[in-house]
Amino acid sequence: MDNKKLRRSRTDRKISGVCGGLAEYFGVDSTLVRIIMAILVCTWGSGLLLYIILWICMPEE
């Protein structure tokens, strides 16, 4: 049983560690998650709201 939890990263962070935490959880590169988040922010603006919600809800490592 894999015991991984969704948490904000302390080591892979630029602002709050949300993208780094998502990347660690899904096993992908954090740059890819940051690019996807930037695209969401620039195109629909929903990425900013999603980022803020995750920042508030996700516990830190």
PAVEX-540742 format. One record per residue: residue in one letter; residue number from 1; chain; x, y, z of N, C-alpha, C, O, CB in turn. Coordinates in pm, 1 decimal, decimal comma. Glycine has a CB too. Example, Ala and Ser with C-alpha at 12.3 -4.5 7.8 and 13.67 -1.06 7.14 Angstrom:
BEGIN
{A; 1; A; {1319,0; -569,0; 780,0}; {1230,0; -450,0; 780,0}; {1320,0; -330,0; 780,0}; {1423,6; -331,9; 846,5}; {1130,8; -447,3; 904,6}};
{S; 2; A; {1285,0; -225,0; 708,0}; {1367,0; -106,0; 714,0}; {1290,0; 3,0; 787,0}; {1340,9; 113,8; 803,9}; {1408,4; -59,8; 572,5}};
END
This chain:
BEGIN
{M; 1; A; {84,1; -118,5; 0,0}; {0,0; 0,0; 0,0}; {87,9; 123,8; 0,0}; {177,2; 137,8; 83,5}; {-95,3; 0,4; 121,4}};
{D; 2; A; {62,0; 213,1; -93,9}; {140,4; 335,4; -105,4}; {83,0; 440,1; -10,3}; {-37,0; 467,5; -12,4}; {141,2; 387,9; -252,0}};
{N; 3; A; {168,0; 497,6; 71,9}; {122,0; 589,9; 175,2}; {159,0; 733,8; 141,0}; {212,9; 805,7; 225,2}; {181,0; 551,4; 310,9}};
{K; 4; A; {130,3; 776,5; 17,2}; {161,9; 913,7; -18,7}; {42,1; 1003,2; 10,5}; {-73,3; 963,4; -5,5}; {202,5; 923,4; -167,0}};
{K; 5; A; {72,5; 1124,3; 53,3}; {-31,6; 1220,6; 87,8}; {-8,8; 1349,2; 9,4}; {104,7; 1384,8; -22,1}; {-33,2; 1248,7; 240,7}};
{L; 6; A; {-116,3; 1417,1; -21,0}; {-108,7; 1543,7; -93,0}; {-73,4; 1654,1; 5,2}; {-154,5; 1691,6; 89,9}; {-242,1; 1575,1; -165,9}};
{R; 7; A; {47,8; 1705,5; -6,7}; {96,7; 1811,1; 82,0}; {178,1; 1912,5; 1,7}; {235,5; 1880,0; -102,2}; {182,3; 1751,3; 197,0}};
{R; 8; A; {181,8; 2035,5; 52,0}; {266,7; 2137,4; -10,8}; {413,0; 2104,4; 15,8}; {449,1; 2062,0; 125,6}; {232,1; 2279,9; 42,4}};
{S; 9; A; {495,0; 2123,8; -83,6}; {636,2; 2090,0; -73,5}; {713,2; 2200,7; -1,4}; {688,5; 2319,2; -23,8}; {695,5; 2065,8; -213,1}};
{R; 10; A; {805,8; 2161,3; 84,4}; {895,5; 2258,5; 148,1}; {1021,4; 2280,2; 66,4}; {1082,3; 2386,9; 72,5}; {932,9; 2212,6; 288,5}};
{T; 11; A; {1060,5; 2179,3; -10,3}; {1185,9; 2187,3; -84,1}; {1168,0; 2234,8; -227,2}; {1254,5; 2305,1; -279,4}; {1253,1; 2053,8; -84,2}};
{D; 12; A; {1058,3; 2198,5; -292,1}; {1034,1; 2234,1; -432,3}; {925,5; 2340,2; -438,0}; {811,7; 2312,3; -475,8}; {993,6; 2109,1; -516,3}};
{R; 13; A; {962,1; 2462,3; -400,1}; {862,7; 2569,0; -397,2}; {915,6; 2693,4; -463,4}; {1034,9; 2723,5; -458,2}; {820,8; 2599,6; -254,9}};
{K; 14; A; {824,8; 2764,9; -525,6}; {853,3; 2897,9; -580,0}; {774,1; 3001,8; -501,1}; {828,2; 3105,7; -463,4}; {818,2; 2905,1; -732,2}};
{I; 15; A; {646,5; 2974,3; -476,3}; {563,1; 3065,3; -397,4}; {522,6; 2997,2; -267,6}; {564,7; 3038,1; -159,4}; {437,5; 3109,5; -477,4}};
{S; 16; A; {441,1; 2893,7; -278,6}; {393,3; 2828,6; -156,1}; {415,6; 2677,9; -154,2}; {392,4; 2614,5; -51,3}; {247,2; 2856,6; -138,0}};
{G; 17; A; {459,1; 2619,9; -263,1}; {484,2; 2476,6; -267,9}; {369,2; 2393,7; -320,8}; {375,2; 2270,8; -316,9}; {519,0; 2428,9; -133,9}};
{V; 18; A; {264,7; 2457,8; -370,0}; {148,2; 2385,0; -420,6}; {185,8; 2302,4; -543,4}; {156,3; 2183,0; -548,2}; {33,8; 2482,8; -455,0}};
{C; 19; A; {249,4; 2362,5; -641,2}; {286,0; 2290,5; -763,3}; {387,6; 2180,6; -734,3}; {379,2; 2071,7; -791,2}; {342,3; 2387,6; -867,6}};
{G; 20; A; {482,7; 2208,3; -646,8}; {579,3; 2105,7; -608,2}; {513,3; 1988,7; -539,3}; {550,0; 1873,7; -563,3}; {684,6; 2164,3; -518,2}};
{G; 21; A; {415,9; 2016,4; -453,6}; {342,5; 1910,3; -385,8}; {257,9; 1828,2; -481,2}; {252,0; 1705,8; -469,6}; {255,1; 1968,7; -278,5}};
{L; 22; A; {192,4; 1894,5; -575,1}; {113,6; 1822,2; -674,9}; {203,6; 1733,8; -761,2}; {167,5; 1620,5; -793,1}; {35,3; 1921,0; -763,5}};
{A; 23; A; {319,9; 1785,5; -798,7}; {413,3; 1708,8; -880,3}; {463,5; 1585,8; -805,6}; {472,3; 1477,6; -863,6}; {531,0; 1796,2; -922,5}};
{E; 24; A; {496,1; 1601,2; -678,7}; {541,2; 1487,0; -599,1}; {429,8; 1382,9; -586,4}; {455,8; 1262,9; -595,6}; {587,2; 1533,3; -459,2}};
{Y; 25; A; {307,9; 1427,4; -565,8}; {194,9; 1336,2; -547,8}; {167,9; 1254,8; -674,6}; {145,3; 1134,0; -667,6}; {69,4; 1414,6; -508,3}};
{F; 26; A; {170,3; 1321,6; -790,9}; {139,3; 1253,3; -916,1}; {262,5; 1193,4; -983,4}; {249,6; 1123,5; -1083,9}; {71,9; 1348,8; -1010,7}};
{G; 27; A; {380,9; 1219,4; -930,0}; {502,4; 1161,0; -984,3}; {547,2; 1220,8; -1116,7}; {601,6; 1150,0; -1201,5}; {483,1; 1015,9; -1001,1}};
{V; 28; A; {524,9; 1350,0; -1135,2}; {567,2; 1418,7; -1257,0}; {662,3; 1532,2; -1219,8}; {680,0; 1563,8; -1102,1}; {444,3; 1472,9; -1336,2}};
{D; 29; A; {722,3; 1592,4; -1320,3}; {813,8; 1703,5; -1298,4}; {735,9; 1828,2; -1256,3}; {630,1; 1857,9; -1311,7}; {896,6; 1731,6; -1425,8}};
{S; 30; A; {789,0; 1900,2; -1158,4}; {719,0; 2018,2; -1108,2}; {710,0; 2128,7; -1212,7}; {617,5; 2209,9; -1208,2}; {788,2; 2070,7; -984,4}};
{T; 31; A; {804,3; 2133,4; -1306,6}; {799,1; 2233,1; -1413,6}; {674,4; 2213,0; -1499,1}; {611,2; 2310,0; -1540,8}; {925,6; 2225,5; -1501,2}};
{L; 32; A; {639,5; 2089,1; -1524,8}; {520,2; 2058,9; -1602,7}; {394,4; 2107,7; -1530,8}; {305,3; 2164,9; -1593,6}; {510,9; 1908,2; -1629,7}};
{V; 33; A; {386,9; 2085,5; -1401,0}; {271,8; 2130,8; -1323,1}; {265,5; 2284,1; -1323,5}; {157,2; 2341,8; -1334,3}; {279,6; 2076,9; -1177,4}};
{R; 34; A; {379,8; 2349,1; -1312,0}; {382,6; 2496,0; -1313,8}; {338,9; 2552,0; -1449,1}; {269,4; 2653,4; -1455,2}; {523,0; 2546,7; -1279,9}};
{I; 35; A; {379,3; 2486,4; -1556,4}; {338,5; 2530,0; -1690,4}; {187,5; 2515,0; -1706,9}; {121,3; 2605,3; -1758,0}; {412,8; 2448,8; -1799,7}};
{I; 36; A; {133,3; 2402,2; -1664,2}; {-12,0; 2380,9; -1673,1}; {-86,7; 2485,3; -1590,4}; {-188,0; 2539,3; -1634,8}; {-49,3; 2238,4; -1625,2}};
{M; 37; A; {-36,7; 2513,4; -1470,5}; {-101,4; 2613,0; -1385,3}; {-95,0; 2752,0; -1449,4}; {-192,4; 2827,1; -1444,8}; {-35,4; 2615,4; -1246,0}};
{A; 38; A; {19,3; 2786,1; -1508,9}; {33,4; 2916,4; -1575,9}; {-61,9; 2928,1; -1694,8}; {-119,2; 3034,3; -1718,7}; {178,5; 2937,1; -1623,0}};
{I; 39; A; {-78,4; 2819,2; -1768,7}; {-172,5; 2820,1; -1881,5}; {-314,7; 2841,3; -1831,1}; {-390,4; 2918,6; -1889,7}; {-163,4; 2688,2; -1962,0}};
{L; 40; A; {-351,4; 2773,2; -1723,0}; {-485,2; 2791,1; -1666,2}; {-507,8; 2934,5; -1618,6}; {-616,5; 2989,7; -1635,6}; {-506,6; 2694,2; -1550,3}};
{V; 41; A; {-405,5; 2994,0; -1559,5}; {-419,0; 3132,5; -1511,4}; {-434,5; 3228,1; -1629,0}; {-517,7; 3318,8; -1624,7}; {-296,8; 3173,0; -1425,5}};
{C; 42; A; {-355,2; 3208,7; -1733,5}; {-357,4; 3301,1; -1847,3}; {-479,8; 3286,6; -1936,4}; {-525,1; 3384,5; -1995,7}; {-234,8; 3281,3; -1930,0}};
{T; 43; A; {-534,0; 3165,5; -1946,4}; {-644,0; 3146,6; -2039,3}; {-780,4; 3172,3; -1975,7}; {-858,8; 3251,6; -2027,7}; {-639,6; 3007,3; -2094,9}};
{W; 44; A; {-808,9; 3107,2; -1865,5}; {-941,8; 3121,5; -1807,7}; {-941,9; 3190,6; -1672,5}; {-1047,9; 3231,4; -1625,0}; {-1005,2; 2987,5; -1794,4}};
{G; 45; A; {-827,7; 3204,7; -1610,2}; {-822,1; 3266,0; -1478,1}; {-860,7; 3171,1; -1366,1}; {-846,5; 3204,3; -1248,5}; {-911,2; 3385,4; -1474,3}};
{S; 46; A; {-909,7; 3052,2; -1402,4}; {-950,2; 2956,0; -1300,8}; {-829,8; 2898,9; -1226,7}; {-842,9; 2852,1; -1113,6}; {-1030,6; 2843,5; -1364,1}};
{G; 47; A; {-714,3; 2902,3; -1289,2}; {-593,3; 2850,4; -1226,8}; {-555,2; 2926,9; -1102,5}; {-506,5; 2867,8; -1006,2}; {-479,8; 2853,2; -1324,1}};
{L; 48; A; {-576,3; 3057,6; -1102,2}; {-544,8; 3140,2; -986,0}; {-635,7; 3104,9; -869,4}; {-589,2; 3092,2; -756,1}; {-557,8; 3289,2; -1020,2}};
{L; 49; A; {-763,6; 3089,1; -895,7}; {-857,6; 3050,1; -791,3}; {-824,8; 2910,7; -738,7}; {-826,8; 2888,1; -617,8}; {-1001,5; 3054,6; -844,3}};
{L; 50; A; {-794,7; 2817,3; -828,6}; {-756,5; 2681,9; -789,6}; {-629,5; 2684,1; -704,3}; {-622,1; 2614,6; -602,9}; {-735,8; 2594,0; -914,2}};
{Y; 51; A; {-530,8; 2762,5; -744,1}; {-405,2; 2771,3; -669,5}; {-428,6; 2824,2; -528,2}; {-373,3; 2770,8; -432,1}; {-305,5; 2861,3; -743,6}};
{I; 52; A; {-509,0; 2927,5; -515,3}; {-537,5; 2986,3; -383,8}; {-612,2; 2886,5; -295,1}; {-582,2; 2874,5; -176,3}; {-620,2; 3116,1; -399,1}};
{I; 53; A; {-708,8; 2815,4; -352,2}; {-782,5; 2714,9; -275,1}; {-689,5; 2604,1; -227,8}; {-695,7; 2562,3; -112,2}; {-896,8; 2655,6; -358,9}};
{L; 54; A; {-603,1; 2556,5; -317,4}; {-507,7; 2451,9; -279,1}; {-409,5; 2502,6; -174,9}; {-372,5; 2428,4; -83,9}; {-431,8; 2401,2; -401,8}};
{W; 55; A; {-366,8; 2626,8; -186,4}; {-273,9; 2685,9; -90,9}; {-335,6; 2684,8; 49,9}; {-266,8; 2656,3; 147,9}; {-236,7; 2830,7; -133,3}};
{I; 56; A; {-463,0; 2715,4; 59,0}; {-532,2; 2720,1; 187,8}; {-558,7; 2578,7; 240,2}; {-542,3; 2553,2; 359,5}; {-664,7; 2797,8; 174,8}};
{C; 57; A; {-599,3; 2487,3; 152,6}; {-644,1; 2354,3; 195,5}; {-532,7; 2253,2; 215,9}; {-544,4; 2166,0; 302,1}; {-739,2; 2300,3; 96,0}};
{M; 58; A; {-424,9; 2262,5; 139,0}; {-318,5; 2162,3; 146,8}; {-229,1; 2188,8; 266,5}; {-178,4; 2299,8; 282,4}; {-235,3; 2161,2; 17,8}};
{P; 59; A; {-208,9; 2088,2; 351,3}; {-115,5; 2106,5; 463,4}; {28,3; 2104,7; 413,1}; {57,4; 2047,5; 308,1}; {-136,0; 1996,5; 570,6}};
{E; 60; A; {117,5; 2167,2; 488,4}; {259,0; 2169,0; 451,4}; {326,1; 2041,8; 499,8}; {283,0; 1982,0; 598,4}; {330,0; 2293,1; 509,7}};
{E; 61; A; {431,5; 2000,2; 430,8}; {506,7; 1880,2; 470,6}; {558,4; 1894,4; 611,1}; {624,0; 1803,7; 662,2}; {623,0; 1853,8; 374,9}};
END
